[in-house]
Amino acid sequence: MKIPNYDPNFVTTTDYKQGHPSMPTYVFRMLICGPSNSGKTNILLHMLYELLEYDKVYLFSKNLHQNKYQALLQDFATRIDPEVG
């Protein structure tokens, strides 16, 4: 679904666009909120693994020692060139 930007000063200064049709077209910020056991971590991981194209990820969590986060960090460690970081 295409959502127009109603800001009169909005100018697209980049050619960057998301590759998946269910994601916002341009660069965006997102906050995932919900009660415990509502699937916040699962939706985040699905987006990271399948839907998003990204250069940087800033992950803030109350507990990064959960098994899902540890698996994500290990996966990133195997995919990322150590010289790049």
PyMOL commands that set and color helices and strands:
alter all, ss='L'
color gray80, all
select helices_A, chain A and resi 40-51+67-79
alter helices_A, ss='H'
color red, helices_A
deselect
rebuild
show_as cartoon
